[in-house]
Amino acid sequence: MKYCIFLLSIFTLFSCDRMTEETIDDSNSSPFQGIWYGTYAGYLSGNLTITVYKTGALEVVRKDINSSETFQGQILKDGTLSNVTSNSGFYLIGTINNFVSSSGIWKQNSYSGTWEIKKQ
């Protein structure tokens, strides 16, 4: 039993350490911080505004001709988007780089397409 508790403790320690490495810590600003504007296209199309905060948290506003929705996610140290999914099931996949523009794919149910954003 003591051996199982020891292994569980080690596993938890390494898991938490890995999470700390991947996310932006509070002492540093995300290099992607700022407001990014762009579009998404495919079966659905519209505009995107992505605000990246100092901590690496981000907020997405997606607008099309009929509606808009706001949802949150996270950006990892390498620029990879993480858990960027709306209540309607629309989600973004890709990496934001620290250059002028970035792109990726979006999915919602059986629909998909591409997105592109530029930092303002």
C-alpha atoms as an extended CHARMM CRD file, in Angstrom:
* protein
*
       120  EXT
         1         1  MET       CA              0.0000000000        0.0000000000        0.0000000000  PROA      1               0.0000000000
         2         2  LYS       CA              2.8320000000        2.4130000000        0.8600000000  PROA      2               0.0000000000
         3         3  TYR       CA              4.4090000000        1.5810000000       -2.5000000000  PROA      3               0.0000000000
         4         4  CYS       CA              1.1760000000        2.5380000000       -4.3500000000  PROA      4               0.0000000000
         5         5  ILE       CA              0.9400000000        5.8330000000       -2.4840000000  PROA      5               0.0000000000
         6         6  PHE       CA              4.5890000000        6.5430000000       -3.3060000000  PROA      6               0.0000000000
         7         7  LEU       CA              4.0390000000        5.8500000000       -7.0220000000  PROA      7               0.0000000000
         8         8  LEU       CA              0.8990000000        7.9910000000       -7.0580000000  PROA      8               0.0000000000
         9         9  SER       CA              2.8240000000       10.8510000000       -5.4330000000  PROA      9               0.0000000000
        10        10  ILE       CA              5.6190000000       10.6230000000       -8.0130000000  PROA      10              0.0000000000
        11        11  PHE       CA              3.1310000000       10.5130000000      -10.9040000000  PROA      11              0.0000000000
        12        12  THR       CA              1.2830000000       13.5650000000       -9.5650000000  PROA      12              0.0000000000
        13        13  LEU       CA              4.5350000000       15.4830000000       -9.1100000000  PROA      13              0.0000000000
        14        14  PHE       CA              5.6430000000       14.8670000000      -12.7060000000  PROA      14              0.0000000000
        15        15  SER       CA              2.1700000000       15.6120000000      -14.0980000000  PROA      15              0.0000000000
        16        16  CYS       CA              2.0200000000       18.9690000000      -12.3380000000  PROA      16              0.0000000000
        17        17  ASP       CA              5.5800000000       19.7600000000      -13.3820000000  PROA      17              0.0000000000
        18        18  ARG       CA              4.6850000000       19.0730000000      -17.0430000000  PROA      18              0.0000000000
        19        19  MET       CA              1.6370000000       21.3750000000      -16.8310000000  PROA      19              0.0000000000
        20        20  THR       CA              3.8320000000       24.1390000000      -15.4220000000  PROA      20              0.0000000000
        21        21  GLU       CA              6.2800000000       23.7880000000      -18.3200000000  PROA      21              0.0000000000
        22        22  GLU       CA              3.5880000000       24.0270000000      -20.9910000000  PROA      22              0.0000000000
        23        23  THR       CA              1.5620000000       26.9780000000      -19.7590000000  PROA      23              0.0000000000
        24        24  ILE       CA              2.6630000000       30.5780000000      -19.2970000000  PROA      24              0.0000000000
        25        25  ASP       CA              3.5680000000       31.2380000000      -15.6690000000  PROA      25              0.0000000000
        26        26  ASP       CA              2.4850000000       34.3650000000      -13.8180000000  PROA      26              0.0000000000
        27        27  SER       CA              5.9870000000       35.8760000000      -13.7470000000  PROA      27              0.0000000000
        28        28  ASN       CA              6.2300000000       36.1290000000      -17.5550000000  PROA      28              0.0000000000
        29        29  SER       CA              4.0570000000       37.7540000000      -20.1530000000  PROA      29              0.0000000000
        30        30  SER       CA              2.8880000000       35.6930000000      -23.0740000000  PROA      30              0.0000000000
        31        31  PRO       CA              4.8220000000       36.7300000000      -26.1930000000  PROA      31              0.0000000000
        32        32  PHE       CA              1.5100000000       36.4050000000      -28.0600000000  PROA      32              0.0000000000
        33        33  GLN       CA             -0.2540000000       38.9600000000      -25.8540000000  PROA      33              0.0000000000
        34        34  GLY       CA             -2.4250000000       41.3940000000      -27.7680000000  PROA      34              0.0000000000
        35        35  ILE       CA             -5.3880000000       41.5380000000      -30.1010000000  PROA      35              0.0000000000
        36        36  TRP       CA             -5.5050000000       39.4750000000      -33.2830000000  PROA      36              0.0000000000
        37        37  TYR       CA             -8.0910000000       40.0390000000      -36.0400000000  PROA      37              0.0000000000
        38        38  GLY       CA             -8.9750000000       37.7570000000      -38.9010000000  PROA      38              0.0000000000
        39        39  THR       CA            -11.4350000000       35.5360000000      -40.6830000000  PROA      39              0.0000000000
        40        40  TYR       CA            -12.5440000000       31.9370000000      -40.9190000000  PROA      40              0.0000000000
        41        41  ALA       CA            -13.7840000000       30.3360000000      -44.1310000000  PROA      41              0.0000000000
        42        42  GLY       CA            -15.1440000000       27.0520000000      -45.4040000000  PROA      42              0.0000000000
        43        43  TYR       CA            -18.7040000000       25.7850000000      -45.0440000000  PROA      43              0.0000000000
        44        44  LEU       CA            -19.1720000000       28.5920000000      -42.4910000000  PROA      44              0.0000000000
        45        45  SER       CA            -17.4370000000       31.9600000000      -42.6980000000  PROA      45              0.0000000000
        46        46  GLY       CA            -17.0890000000       35.1040000000      -40.6570000000  PROA      46              0.0000000000
        47        47  ASN       CA            -14.7370000000       37.2030000000      -38.5360000000  PROA      47              0.0000000000
        48        48  LEU       CA            -12.5540000000       36.3480000000      -35.5570000000  PROA      48              0.0000000000
        49        49  THR       CA            -11.1500000000       38.5690000000      -32.8330000000  PROA      49              0.0000000000
        50        50  ILE       CA             -8.7450000000       36.8110000000      -30.4860000000  PROA      50              0.0000000000
        51        51  THR       CA             -7.4750000000       38.5980000000      -27.3940000000  PROA      51              0.0000000000
        52        52  VAL       CA             -4.4510000000       36.9640000000      -25.7580000000  PROA      52              0.0000000000
        53        53  TYR       CA             -3.8820000000       38.0250000000      -22.1690000000  PROA      53              0.0000000000
        54        54  LYS       CA             -0.6090000000       38.2320000000      -20.2100000000  PROA      54              0.0000000000
        55        55  THR       CA             -1.2170000000       34.8380000000      -18.5660000000  PROA      55              0.0000000000
        56        56  GLY       CA             -1.7690000000       33.0350000000      -21.8750000000  PROA      56              0.0000000000
        57        57  ALA       CA             -5.5220000000       32.9080000000      -21.4210000000  PROA      57              0.0000000000
        58        58  LEU       CA             -7.3930000000       33.9550000000      -24.5300000000  PROA      58              0.0000000000
        59        59  GLU       CA            -10.8500000000       35.0820000000      -25.5500000000  PROA      59              0.0000000000
        60        60  VAL       CA            -12.3110000000       34.5070000000      -28.9950000000  PROA      60              0.0000000000
        61        61  VAL       CA            -15.1890000000       36.4700000000      -30.5100000000  PROA      61              0.0000000000
        62        62  ARG       CA            -16.5870000000       34.7350000000      -33.5880000000  PROA      62              0.0000000000
        63        63  LYS       CA            -19.0480000000       36.6490000000      -35.7600000000  PROA      63              0.0000000000
        64        64  ASP       CA            -20.9430000000       35.6120000000      -38.8640000000  PROA      64              0.0000000000
        65        65  ILE       CA            -23.7570000000       37.2600000000      -40.7700000000  PROA      65              0.0000000000
        66        66  ASN       CA            -26.4260000000       36.0730000000      -38.3020000000  PROA      66              0.0000000000
        67        67  SER       CA            -24.8200000000       35.7550000000      -34.8900000000  PROA      67              0.0000000000
        68        68  SER       CA            -21.7940000000       36.0310000000      -32.6580000000  PROA      68              0.0000000000
        69        69  GLU       CA            -20.3830000000       34.0680000000      -29.7770000000  PROA      69              0.0000000000
        70        70  THR       CA            -17.5890000000       34.5170000000      -27.2830000000  PROA      70              0.0000000000
        71        71  PHE       CA            -15.5180000000       31.6970000000      -25.8200000000  PROA      71              0.0000000000
        72        72  GLN       CA            -12.2390000000       31.1620000000      -24.0140000000  PROA      72              0.0000000000
        73        73  GLY       CA             -9.1580000000       28.9910000000      -24.2670000000  PROA      73              0.0000000000
        74        74  GLN       CA             -5.4600000000       28.9430000000      -23.5650000000  PROA      74              0.0000000000
        75        75  ILE       CA             -2.2720000000       29.4200000000      -25.5380000000  PROA      75              0.0000000000
        76        76  LEU       CA              0.7790000000       27.3750000000      -24.5880000000  PROA      76              0.0000000000
        77        77  LYS       CA              4.3560000000       28.6970000000      -24.5480000000  PROA      77              0.0000000000
        78        78  ASP       CA              4.9890000000       27.4080000000      -28.0670000000  PROA      78              0.0000000000
        79        79  GLY       CA              1.8690000000       29.1750000000      -29.4060000000  PROA      79              0.0000000000
        80        80  THR       CA             -0.3250000000       26.0750000000      -29.6350000000  PROA      80              0.0000000000
        81        81  LEU       CA             -4.0070000000       26.7620000000      -29.0050000000  PROA      81              0.0000000000
        82        82  SER       CA             -5.4750000000       24.6470000000      -26.2090000000  PROA      82              0.0000000000
        83        83  ASN       CA             -9.1400000000       24.0280000000      -25.3540000000  PROA      83              0.0000000000
        84        84  VAL       CA            -10.4140000000       26.7680000000      -27.6670000000  PROA      84              0.0000000000
        85        85  THR       CA            -13.9760000000       25.4560000000      -28.0040000000  PROA      85              0.0000000000
        86        86  SER       CA            -17.3120000000       27.2740000000      -27.9410000000  PROA      86              0.0000000000
        87        87  ASN       CA            -20.6000000000       26.0730000000      -26.4620000000  PROA      87              0.0000000000
        88        88  SER       CA            -21.8600000000       25.4960000000      -30.0160000000  PROA      88              0.0000000000
        89        89  GLY       CA            -18.9860000000       23.0640000000      -30.6820000000  PROA      89              0.0000000000
        90        90  PHE       CA            -16.9550000000       25.4180000000      -32.9000000000  PROA      90              0.0000000000
        91        91  TYR       CA            -13.2600000000       25.0240000000      -32.1510000000  PROA      91              0.0000000000
        92        92  LEU       CA             -9.9310000000       26.2850000000      -33.3930000000  PROA      92              0.0000000000
        93        93  ILE       CA             -6.8650000000       24.1380000000      -34.0320000000  PROA      93              0.0000000000
        94        94  GLY       CA             -3.4790000000       25.6180000000      -34.7550000000  PROA      94              0.0000000000
        95        95  THR       CA             -0.5500000000       27.6030000000      -33.5210000000  PROA      95              0.0000000000
        96        96  ILE       CA             -0.1660000000       31.3470000000      -33.2050000000  PROA      96              0.0000000000
        97        97  ASN       CA              3.3210000000       32.5210000000      -34.0110000000  PROA      97              0.0000000000
        98        98  ASN       CA              4.8180000000       35.7910000000      -32.8980000000  PROA      98              0.0000000000
        99        99  PHE       CA              5.0160000000       37.1370000000      -36.4330000000  PROA      99              0.0000000000
       100       100  VAL       CA              2.4930000000       39.1910000000      -38.3760000000  PROA      100             0.0000000000
       101       101  SER       CA             -0.0430000000       36.4560000000      -39.1710000000  PROA      101             0.0000000000
       102       102  SER       CA             -1.0570000000       32.9460000000      -38.1280000000  PROA      102             0.0000000000
       103       103  SER       CA             -3.4560000000       30.3550000000      -39.4660000000  PROA      103             0.0000000000
       104       104  GLY       CA             -5.0160000000       26.9830000000      -38.7230000000  PROA      104             0.0000000000
       105       105  ILE       CA             -8.1870000000       24.9920000000      -39.1140000000  PROA      105             0.0000000000
       106       106  TRP       CA            -11.5910000000       25.1630000000      -37.4590000000  PROA      106             0.0000000000
       107       107  LYS       CA            -14.1790000000       22.4400000000      -36.9510000000  PROA      107             0.0000000000
       108       108  GLN       CA            -17.8130000000       22.2850000000      -35.8990000000  PROA      108             0.0000000000
       109       109  ASN       CA            -19.6630000000       18.9820000000      -36.0940000000  PROA      109             0.0000000000
       110       110  SER       CA            -19.0460000000       17.6780000000      -39.6360000000  PROA      110             0.0000000000
       111       111  TYR       CA            -18.0310000000       21.1070000000      -40.9770000000  PROA      111             0.0000000000
       112       112  SER       CA            -14.4980000000       22.4450000000      -41.1950000000  PROA      112             0.0000000000
       113       113  GLY       CA            -12.4220000000       25.1320000000      -42.8100000000  PROA      113             0.0000000000
       114       114  THR       CA             -9.4640000000       27.4120000000      -42.2870000000  PROA      114             0.0000000000
       115       115  TRP       CA             -8.7980000000       30.5360000000      -40.2430000000  PROA      115             0.0000000000
       116       116  GLU       CA             -6.2180000000       33.2970000000      -40.4860000000  PROA      116             0.0000000000
       117       117  ILE       CA             -5.4600000000       36.1160000000      -38.0650000000  PROA      117             0.0000000000
       118       118  LYS       CA             -3.0890000000       39.0760000000      -37.9210000000  PROA      118             0.0000000000
       119       119  LYS       CA             -1.7980000000       40.8570000000      -34.8450000000  PROA      119             0.0000000000
       120       120  GLN       CA             -2.8020000000       44.4880000000      -34.5290000000  PROA      120             0.0000000000
